[in-house]
Amino acid sequence: MDGYYFERLPADAVPRDLRSRTHEVVEFVCADLNLSPPPEVVWIRPVTRDSATEILNRWKENHKHPIPVGSRSPVMRYAKDITEGYTPPGPPNEIWIRSGLSDLPKLEFIAAHETRHIWQKRPANGGKYDDECTAEGDAYPYGYAILTKYLTATRQLTPRIAAEVNEKRDSRRSAFLQEWPEAAPKWSDFEIDL
């Protein structure tokens, strides 16, 4: 079984300040998008295949009920590496964030970007964001725009952070256009220069 394995961590395994920062951003984005209820933040960390097997064996030993399947499993296998964040397809109202993310504003951006993906899955959007190109062409620029609004509102936007956000946005846009060169119109109009 090829792929990447991730352990679902209990919330208290993640430092309180990181959980708090993430929660604040998710709430801010949800208010902007009129999205309720807010998604659950699931903290994950990469594990080896052997470690994944050990985690599942411990689960079997310590629980009377069967191992949950899907996103509720203590270990998830995914075809691609989740280097920052991920929003599982389907009905779970949750975003997955790598537990090692801590840098400001990277953690805040990932929380905003993944929350936008939750909004995209709403039935009211009529499947408009079902293809990855359209979904990412919306979530990346929105994530950078709302991050700017959030950092401004919370008085955390310094000239250094503003330059970093602009550089990351421009770099991601360039990577997006390299991956999908025909998709320039799908990069949404949330551009904000600081």
Backbone as numpy.savetxt, mean C-alpha at the origin, in Angstrom:
# Nx Ny Nz CAx CAy CAz Cx Cy Cz
6.86 -24.84 -5.17 6.02 -23.66 -5.17 6.91 -22.42 -5.17
7.02 -21.81 -6.33 7.81 -20.60 -6.43 7.01 -19.42 -5.91
7.69 -18.34 -5.71 7.03 -17.12 -5.27 7.72 -16.52 -4.07
7.07 -15.56 -3.51 7.57 -14.85 -2.34 6.60 -15.08 -1.19
7.15 -15.26 -0.01 6.35 -15.56 1.17 6.41 -14.39 2.14
5.26 -14.10 2.73 5.15 -12.99 3.67 4.37 -13.43 4.89
4.90 -13.05 6.03 4.20 -13.34 7.28 3.32 -12.15 7.63
2.10 -12.45 8.01 1.17 -11.43 8.51 1.52 -11.20 9.98
1.89 -9.99 10.32 2.33 -9.69 11.68 1.19 -9.16 12.54
1.21 -9.48 13.82 0.26 -8.81 14.71 0.64 -7.33 14.77
-0.36 -6.47 14.91 -0.11 -5.03 14.91 0.93 -4.62 15.95
0.89 -5.26 17.11 1.82 -4.85 18.17 3.27 -5.25 17.89
3.52 -5.96 16.79 4.89 -6.28 16.38 5.53 -5.10 15.64
4.73 -4.10 15.31 5.19 -2.92 14.59 5.21 -1.75 15.58
6.29 -0.96 15.58 6.35 0.16 16.52 5.11 1.05 16.46
4.67 1.48 17.61 3.46 2.29 17.75 3.50 3.56 16.89
4.66 4.22 16.81 4.73 5.45 16.03 4.50 5.19 14.54
4.96 4.05 14.03 4.72 3.72 12.62 3.24 3.42 12.38
2.64 2.70 13.30 1.19 2.42 13.17 0.41 3.71 13.23
0.78 4.61 14.13 0.07 5.87 14.29 0.21 6.74 13.04
1.42 6.85 12.52 1.65 7.64 11.31 0.82 7.10 10.14
0.81 5.79 10.02 0.06 5.16 8.93 -1.43 5.40 9.10
-1.93 5.21 10.30 -3.34 5.42 10.59 -3.77 6.86 10.25
-2.95 7.83 10.62 -3.28 9.23 10.34 -3.39 9.49 8.84
-2.48 8.94 8.06 -2.52 9.14 6.61 -3.75 8.45 6.02
-4.00 7.21 6.43 -5.17 6.49 5.91 -6.45 7.26 6.21
-6.58 7.78 7.42 -7.76 8.56 7.78 -7.87 9.83 6.93
-6.76 10.50 6.70 -6.74 11.72 5.89 -7.19 11.41 4.46
-6.65 10.34 3.88 -7.00 9.95 2.52 -8.46 9.53 2.44
-8.92 8.77 3.42 -10.32 8.34 3.43 -11.26 9.54 3.48
-10.91 10.55 4.25 -11.75 11.76 4.31 -11.76 12.45 2.94
-10.62 12.50 2.28 -10.53 13.13 0.97 -11.36 12.37 -0.07
-11.37 11.05 0.03 -12.06 10.20 -0.95 -13.49 9.84 -0.55
-13.91 10.30 0.63 -15.22 9.90 1.16 -15.32 8.37 1.19
-14.28 7.75 1.72 -14.16 6.29 1.75 -14.38 5.80 3.18
-15.40 4.99 3.33 -15.72 4.45 4.65 -16.23 3.03 4.48
-15.82 2.12 5.33 -14.86 2.27 6.41 -13.43 2.31 5.87
-12.51 2.81 6.66 -11.12 2.83 6.21 -10.58 1.40 6.12
-9.61 1.17 5.26 -9.06 -0.18 5.16 -8.26 -0.56 6.41
-8.22 -1.84 6.67 -7.35 -2.36 7.73 -5.92 -2.36 7.19
-4.98 -1.94 8.00 -3.57 -2.00 7.61 -3.01 -3.32 8.12
-2.50 -4.11 7.20 -1.89 -5.40 7.53 -0.39 -5.24 7.35
0.34 -5.47 8.41 1.79 -5.37 8.38 2.35 -6.74 8.01
3.26 -6.74 7.03 3.84 -7.99 6.55 5.36 -7.90 6.57
5.98 -9.07 6.61 7.43 -9.12 6.44 7.76 -10.34 5.60
8.82 -10.25 4.80 9.19 -11.39 3.97 9.76 -12.51 4.84
9.47 -13.74 4.44 10.03 -14.92 5.10 10.43 -15.91 4.02
11.30 -16.81 4.38 11.69 -17.86 3.45 10.59 -18.91 3.38
10.70 -19.76 2.40 9.72 -20.84 2.27 9.75 -21.75 3.50
10.96 -22.04 3.99 11.08 -22.88 5.19 10.45 -22.20 6.40
10.69 -20.90 6.55 10.08 -20.17 7.66 8.56 -20.16 7.54
8.06 -20.03 6.32 6.61 -20.04 6.10 6.03 -21.38 6.57
6.72 -22.46 6.26 6.26 -23.79 6.68 6.26 -23.89 8.20
7.30 -23.37 8.85 7.37 -23.39 10.32 6.24 -22.58 10.94
5.96 -21.42 10.38 4.88 -20.56 10.90 3.54 -21.30 10.80
3.31 -21.92 9.68 2.05 -22.66 9.50 1.97 -23.86 10.44
3.09 -24.54 10.66 3.09 -25.67 11.60 2.81 -25.20 13.03
3.40 -24.06 13.43 3.12 -23.50 14.75 1.64 -23.14 14.88
1.08 -22.60 13.81 -0.34 -22.25 13.83 -1.18 -23.50 14.11
-0.88 -24.57 13.41 -1.63 -25.82 13.58 -1.54 -26.33 15.01
-0.37 -26.17 15.62 -0.16 -26.64 17.00 -0.90 -25.79 18.02
-1.03 -24.49 17.75 -1.56 -23.54 18.74 -3.02 -23.15 18.55
-3.67 -23.59 17.50 -5.05 -23.20 17.23 -5.90 -24.42 16.97
-7.11 -24.37 17.45 -8.04 -25.49 17.25 -8.72 -25.43 15.89
-8.89 -24.24 15.34 -9.57 -24.11 14.06 -8.56 -24.18 12.91
-9.03 -24.47 11.70 -8.13 -24.59 10.55 -7.41 -23.28 10.24
-6.33 -23.39 9.53 -5.57 -22.21 9.11 -6.45 -21.40 8.16
-6.59 -20.09 8.43 -7.38 -19.26 7.50 -6.72 -19.25 6.12
-7.54 -19.12 5.11 -7.01 -19.06 3.75 -7.05 -17.62 3.26
-6.34 -17.38 2.19 -6.33 -16.04 1.60 -5.60 -15.04 2.46
-6.09 -13.82 2.45 -5.38 -12.73 3.13 -5.39 -12.87 4.65
-6.24 -13.72 5.19 -6.28 -13.93 6.65 -5.30 -15.01 7.12
-4.63 -15.65 6.19 -3.66 -16.67 6.55 -2.48 -16.01 7.26
-1.82 -16.72 8.20 -0.65 -16.14 8.85 0.53 -15.98 7.90
0.49 -16.69 6.76 1.53 -16.59 5.74 0.83 -16.49 4.39
1.32 -15.59 3.55 0.77 -15.45 2.21 1.89 -15.68 1.20
1.55 -16.30 0.10 2.49 -16.48 -1.01 2.01 -15.62 -2.16
2.94 -14.91 -2.75 2.60 -14.01 -3.84 3.62 -14.20 -4.96
3.20 -14.05 -6.20 4.07 -14.28 -7.35 5.18 -13.23 -7.45
4.89 -12.01 -7.02 5.86 -10.91 -7.10 6.30 -10.53 -5.69
7.47 -9.94 -5.62 7.94 -9.43 -4.33 7.15 -8.17 -3.99
6.70 -8.09 -2.77 6.04 -6.87 -2.28 7.12 -6.08 -1.56
7.63 -5.06 -2.23 8.77 -4.32 -1.67 8.34 -3.18 -0.76
7.10 -2.71 -0.92 6.62 -1.60 -0.10 5.19 -1.87 0.38
4.25 -1.89 -0.54 2.87 -2.11 -0.17 2.12 -2.84 -1.25
0.92 -3.28 -0.90 0.10 -4.06 -1.83 -1.35 -4.00 -1.36
-2.26 -3.98 -2.32 -3.68 -4.08 -2.03 -4.19 -5.36 -2.66
-4.62 -6.32 -1.85 -5.08 -7.59 -2.42 -6.32 -7.39 -3.28
-6.45 -8.20 -4.34 -7.66 -8.10 -5.16 -8.87 -8.63 -4.40
-10.03 -8.31 -4.92 -11.24 -8.85 -4.33 -11.74 -8.05 -3.15
-12.55 -8.70 -2.33 -13.27 -7.97 -1.30 -12.48 -7.55 -0.05
-11.33 -8.11 0.28 -10.76 -7.65 1.55 -10.52 -6.15 1.54
-10.98 -5.49 2.58 -10.77 -4.05 2.72 -9.51 -3.84 3.55
-8.37 -4.18 2.92 -7.11 -4.08 3.65 -5.98 -3.72 2.70
-4.98 -3.07 3.28 -3.76 -2.77 2.55 -2.62 -3.44 3.30
-1.67 -3.96 2.56 -0.51 -4.61 3.16 0.68 -3.68 3.06
1.40 -3.51 4.14 2.58 -2.65 4.15 3.74 -3.43 4.77
4.90 -3.35 4.12 6.09 -4.01 4.65 6.46 -3.38 5.99
6.72 -4.21 6.95 6.97 -3.73 8.32 8.27 -2.94 8.42
9.19 -3.09 7.48 10.45 -2.37 7.54 10.39 -0.94 7.05
9.26 -0.53 6.48 9.14 0.85 6.00 8.99 1.79 7.19
9.81 2.81 7.22 9.69 3.76 8.33 10.00 5.19 7.91
10.65 5.37 6.78 11.09 6.70 6.38 9.91 7.62 6.07
10.01 8.86 6.54 9.09 9.92 6.17 9.68 10.56 4.91
8.97 10.67 3.82 7.55 10.46 3.62 7.21 9.14 2.92
8.16 8.21 2.81 7.90 6.96 2.07 6.74 6.17 2.66
6.74 5.98 3.98 5.67 5.23 4.63 4.32 5.90 4.37
4.27 7.20 4.50 3.02 7.95 4.29 2.55 7.82 2.84
3.50 7.88 1.89 3.11 7.73 0.49 2.52 6.35 0.23
3.15 5.30 0.73 2.66 3.94 0.49 1.25 3.78 1.06
1.02 4.30 2.26 -0.31 4.22 2.86 -1.34 4.95 2.00
-0.99 6.13 1.48 -1.91 6.90 0.64 -2.17 6.18 -0.69
-1.11 5.71 -1.32 -1.21 5.02 -2.61 -2.09 3.77 -2.50
-1.85 2.96 -1.48 -2.63 1.72 -1.33 -4.08 2.01 -0.95
-4.31 3.06 -0.18 -5.69 3.44 0.16 -6.43 3.87 -1.10
-5.75 4.53 -2.01 -6.37 4.89 -3.29 -6.81 3.63 -4.04
-6.00 2.57 -3.97 -6.40 1.32 -4.62 -7.69 0.76 -3.99
-7.86 0.90 -2.69 -9.11 0.47 -2.05 -10.28 1.26 -2.64
-10.11 2.56 -2.77 -11.15 3.41 -3.36 -11.46 2.97 -4.78
-10.43 2.60 -5.56 -10.62 2.18 -6.95 -11.51 0.93 -7.04
-11.47 0.08 -6.02 -12.24 -1.17 -6.05 -13.72 -0.97 -5.75
-14.12 0.24 -5.38 -15.54 0.48 -5.06 -16.42 0.21 -6.26
-17.57 -0.41 -6.05 -18.48 -0.68 -7.16 -18.87 0.58 -7.93
-18.93 1.71 -7.25 -19.32 2.96 -7.92 -18.36 3.33 -9.05
-17.15 2.81 -9.03 -16.18 3.12 -10.08 -16.35 2.23 -11.31
-17.27 1.27 -11.24 -17.66 0.48 -12.40 -16.54 -0.26 -13.12
-15.53 -0.69 -12.38 -14.45 -1.46 -13.01 -13.47 -0.62 -13.81
-13.58 0.70 -13.71 -12.70 1.59 -14.48 -11.22 1.33 -14.22
-10.89 0.86 -13.03 -9.49 0.68 -12.63 -9.07 -0.79 -12.58
-9.78 -1.64 -13.32 -9.48 -3.07 -13.26 -8.14 -3.44 -13.88
-7.68 -2.67 -14.87 -6.38 -3.02 -15.44 -5.28 -2.27 -14.68
-4.14 -2.93 -14.56 -3.05 -2.41 -13.73 -2.54 -1.06 -14.21
-2.47 -0.87 -15.52 -1.97 0.39 -16.06 -2.85 1.56 -15.61
-4.15 1.43 -15.74 -5.06 2.50 -15.33 -5.02 2.69 -13.82
-4.99 1.58 -13.08 -4.97 1.67 -11.61 -3.72 2.40 -11.12
-2.57 2.01 -11.63 -1.33 2.65 -11.19 -1.20 4.07 -11.73
-1.70 4.29 -12.96 -1.67 5.64 -13.54 -2.53 6.63 -12.77
-3.44 6.11 -11.96 -4.26 6.93 -11.08 -3.66 6.99 -9.67
-3.25 5.84 -9.14 -2.83 5.77 -7.73 -1.50 6.47 -7.46
-0.56 6.39 -8.40 0.71 7.07 -8.15 0.55 8.59 -8.09
0.01 9.24 -9.13 -0.10 10.70 -9.03 -1.03 11.15 -7.91
-2.12 10.41 -7.67 -2.98 10.77 -6.56 -2.20 10.65 -5.24
-1.45 9.58 -5.09 -0.68 9.38 -3.86 0.27 10.53 -3.58
0.96 10.99 -4.63 1.89 12.11 -4.42 1.14 13.41 -4.13
0.01 13.63 -4.79 -0.77 14.85 -4.56 -1.34 14.88 -3.15
-1.95 13.77 -2.72 -2.55 13.76 -1.37 -1.47 13.77 -0.30
-0.32 13.17 -0.59 0.80 13.22 0.35 1.21 14.67 0.58
1.27 15.44 -0.49 1.62 16.86 -0.38 0.59 17.59 0.48
-0.69 17.32 0.23 -1.74 17.96 1.03 -1.63 17.56 2.50
-1.38 16.29 2.74 -1.27 15.79 4.12 -0.08 16.42 4.83
1.08 16.41 4.19 2.27 16.97 4.82 2.14 18.46 5.06
1.44 19.14 4.16 1.18 20.56 4.35 0.24 20.78 5.54
-0.83 20.00 5.58 -1.82 20.14 6.66 -1.23 19.82 8.03
-0.28 18.91 8.07 0.33 18.51 9.35 1.65 19.23 9.61
1.96 20.19 8.78 3.16 21.03 8.93 4.45 20.22 8.96
4.49 19.20 8.13 5.70 18.37 8.03 6.43 18.59 6.71
5.89 19.45 5.84 6.46 19.63 4.51 7.60 20.64 4.55
8.80 20.13 4.62 10.00 20.97 4.60 10.48 21.08 3.15
11.37 22.02 2.85 11.91 22.10 1.49 12.60 20.79 1.07
13.30 20.13 1.97 13.95 18.86 1.65 12.92 17.79 1.30
11.86 17.69 2.08 10.82 16.69 1.81 10.06 17.03 0.53
9.80 18.31 0.29 9.12 18.71 -0.95 9.95 18.31 -2.17
11.26 18.54 -2.11 12.14 18.16 -3.22 12.15 16.64 -3.40
12.15 15.91 -2.30 12.14 14.45 -2.36 10.83 13.95 -2.99
9.71 14.52 -2.59 8.42 14.10 -3.15 8.39 14.37 -4.65
8.83 15.56 -5.06 8.86 15.88 -6.49 9.77 14.92 -7.27
10.93 14.63 -6.71 11.88 13.73 -7.38 11.29 12.33 -7.50
10.68 11.82 -6.44 10.08 10.48 -6.46 8.92 10.43 -7.46
8.09 11.48 -7.46 6.97 11.52 -8.40 7.46 11.50 -9.84
8.46 12.34 -10.15 8.98 12.40 -11.52 9.65 11.08 -11.92
10.36 10.47 -10.99 11.01 9.19 -11.25 9.98 8.10 -11.50
8.93 8.08 -10.68 7.88 7.07 -10.84 7.13 7.26 -12.15
6.88 8.53 -12.52 6.20 8.81 -13.80 7.05 8.31 -14.95
8.34 8.55 -14.91 9.25 8.08 -15.95 9.23 6.55 -16.04
9.28 5.88 -14.89 9.23 4.41 -14.87 7.89 3.91 -15.40
6.81 4.59 -15.05 5.48 4.23 -15.54 5.44 4.30 -17.06
5.97 5.38 -17.63 5.93 5.55 -19.08 6.86 4.57 -19.80
7.92 4.13 -19.13 8.77 3.10 -19.71 8.06 1.75 -19.71
7.34 1.46 -18.65 6.62 0.20 -18.55 5.42 0.16 -19.50
4.73 1.28 -19.62 3.55 1.38 -20.48 3.69 2.62 -21.38
4.56 2.57 -22.40 4.83 3.77 -23.21 3.60 4.34 -23.91
2.63 3.49 -24.23 1.44 3.95 -24.92 0.41 4.55 -23.96
0.72 4.55 -22.66 -0.28 4.90 -21.65 -0.13 6.29 -21.06
0.58 7.18 -21.70 0.76 8.52 -21.13 -0.55 9.16 -20.70
-1.64 9.01 -21.47 -2.90 9.61 -21.01 -3.45 8.99 -19.74
-2.98 7.80 -19.37 -3.51 7.14 -18.17 -2.85 7.64 -16.89
-1.80 8.46 -17.00 -1.20 9.07 -15.83 -2.09 10.25 -15.49
-2.85 10.14 -14.41 -3.91 11.10 -14.10 -3.39 12.50 -13.81
-4.30 13.43 -13.78 -3.96 14.85 -13.63 -3.99 15.32 -12.18
-3.22 14.67 -11.34 -3.12 15.12 -9.95 -1.80 15.82 -9.70
-1.13 16.22 -10.79 0.21 16.80 -10.67 0.19 18.05 -9.79
1.12 18.08 -8.85 1.30 19.26 -8.00 2.79 19.50 -7.88
3.25 20.65 -8.33 4.65 21.00 -8.13 4.76 21.81 -6.86
5.70 21.43 -6.05 5.91 22.12 -4.77 6.90 23.24 -4.92
